């Protein structure tokens, strides 16, 4: 079935998960607890139909028409052109007048439900929303009658060119399996509270009959203007990988240590304790790449203005790259992004701006700033695969716990995912704390196996010769075996 033959939900990301949209003339169940966005999703579905010139109907059994228009106004929408049929407060809801919905061949419809079906017959809408089924449960009064009502609704709409969304309340572990089995498709919305920051929203397509969909959970947000869904990167598909190129830093000794520099389409992990110079080493490559190509920096720890001042003081001209539009810095505030939204921002930078290098500072901040992150290694693997396939050079920072010694720990071991690993260490020699740099691995070529001292000067990064006269440098407590010549002065 082509996308033209599908009924768009009005939400681009959700249509992507549905491989084009909903199959028309079927009945779908939208489940979620209060506040998850069911009403907003339903409105976007009807608004999309209105824009396509279709007749649309919103049947509200709990909220008033004024309340619905208030919700729409909060998104700067107008519901003009959408028929709103309100049952809340109607006489049909009095206890003595409640009727049960049966198949027309069995029993006459109750007056309340009959009025709904009458308006559908009169308007002949292409899209209908029932909000919500919890009120029908009250009307039915027992599960058997409720199920008969749903069967009758399904049969009623079966012979009509009409796509129906049924909204229903959902609590943890309390899905209505009977209702799910009756529906052609089920979409579950979830709201996950967090200890700090913005609550996380995610959705899952439980089922859609007859078509393949993108399974699993996908993050989404509700903004002014509606729901925005962030499909997982797996949906992006494979890309034709561009030829690999060397990425140099402008510091000859650093590039020599790395066997000629970094390589496009690979990921580099810089590991070391706080203050060891990880972001400074990364900035050398970012600045050099930014002189010719677009780069994107995602900062979780350091403030953007502080990073710029430090880079400019060392002659890296990062502010010039920002002013020229070749570099962008995004400051990620703690608790304000979901994992899917962060991944979406990286994807947008690559696909819309064509960036050739992505800098993530740091993985520690990523884990701490993004609430309720699940399967971090899998998410990072997916992101790095996406970037590598598109020829983007990725630099990531991981801060180790501890300053010196062998008991250095990382919050997340992703060294196996990185193509290149650079290790920084402090060590003590001649009454001073010094820095050492080494390359642990590089998949795309050879590299030096030496350990070099490096120093962050007032205007540039300096690397010394190999520390051949020391043993145990990576422990932080080396033993001296020769002269003082190799040390930087």
ABEGO torsion letter per residue (X at the ends): XBAAABBBAGBAAAAAAAGGEBBBGBBBBBBEBBGAGAAAAAAAAAAAAAAAGBBBBBBBAABBAAAAAAAAAAAGBBABGBBBBBABGBAAABAAABBBBBBAAABBBBAAAAAAAAAAAAAGBABBBBOBAAAAAAAAGBAAAAAAAAAAAAAAAAABBBBBBBBBBBBBGABBAAAAAABABBBBBBBBBBABEBBBBBBBBABBBGBBBBBEBBBBBBBBGEBBBBBBAAAAEBBBBBBBBBBBAGBAAAAAAAGGEBBBGBBBBBBEBBGAGAAAAAAAAAAAAAAABBBBBBBAABBAAAAAAAAAAAGAGAAAAAAAGABBBBBBBBGABBAAAAAAAAAAAAAAAGBABBBBOBAAAAAAABBGBBGAAAAAAAAAAAAAAAGBBBBBBBBBBEABEABBBBABBAAAABABBBBBBBBBBGGBBBBBBBBABBAAEBBBABBBBBBBBAABBBBBBBBAABBGAAAGBBBBABBAAABBX
